[in-house]
């Protein structure tokens, strides 16, 4: 089954497809990132919805 995962790479979060026979961890490593959120999700849209709820770690805090 193909699924989608959310990973963190150098420039932020991204969604990657996990083809049948692969693991989420191996795909995250191939992208040079780390697995951030559960999954795999059934669709890109579902992963996008989850990604939209995650806090932005690159947003600066007001001083």
C-alpha positions in Angstrom: 0.0 0.0 0.0 1.2 3.5 -0.9 1.0 6.1 1.8 2.3 9.6 2.6 4.4 10.8 5.5 5.5 14.1 7.0 9.2 14.6 7.4 11.4 17.4 8.5 14.3 18.4 6.2 16.8 21.2 6.3 14.3 23.8 5.0 11.2 22.7 6.9 8.5 20.1 6.7 7.5 18.2 3.6 5.3 15.4 2.5 6.8 12.3 0.9 5.2 9.3 -0.7 6.0 5.9 0.8 5.7 3.3 -2.0 4.6 -0.3 -1.3 7.6 -2.3 0.1 9.3 0.8 1.7 9.2 2.0 5.3 8.5 5.5 6.4 11.9 5.7 8.1 13.7 4.6 4.9 12.0 7.3 2.9 12.7 10.0 5.4 16.4 9.0 5.3 16.4 9.1 1.5 15.1 12.7 1.7 17.8 13.5 4.3 15.2 14.2 7.0 13.5 12.7 10.0 10.0 11.4 10.4 8.0 14.0 12.2 4.4 12.8 12.5 2.6 9.5 12.6 1.3 8.1 9.4 1.5 6.8 6.8 -1.6 8.7 5.7 -3.9 7.3 3.0 -3.7 10.4 0.8 -1.6 13.5 0.1 -4.7 15.6 1.2 -4.9 13.8 4.5 -1.2 14.4 5.2 -1.6 18.0 4.1 -4.4 18.5 6.6 -2.2 17.1 9.4 0.8 19.2 8.3 -1.4 22.4 8.5 -2.0 21.7 12.2 1.6 21.4 13.2 3.4 24.3 14.8 6.0 26.0 12.7 9.4 25.4 14.4 10.9 28.2 12.3 8.5 30.9 13.4 10.3 33.3 15.8 8.9 34.0 19.2 8.1 37.7 20.0 10.6 39.2 22.3 
